[in-house]
Amino acid sequence: MVTAVERATGWLAQDINKGRVDLFYLVVGAMSAANLAYFVVCALWYRSKNIADHGGVELLQTSSKHNADAPPAMAV
């Protein structure tokens, strides 16, 4: 990014007194703000799956007299 800004604008000169480093950091800050805004929009839009759905896997109940302590078997 530094090379692209230097070639396109000339803001990053060899002599720091002649360069416009403030504008470079303004662009970096604007890009960071846009990235944060995009993240917030995606985070608000995201909805997790329903836990009761079990991810599309059917659960089978086992007989209580054979193995009462075992978790239910998963059908494939």
Secondary structure as UniProt FT lines:
FT   HELIX           2..9
FT   TURN            16..18
FT   HELIX           21..45
FT   HELIX           51..56
FT   STRAND          59..60
FT   TURN            64..66
FT   TURN            68..69
FT   STRAND          73..74
//
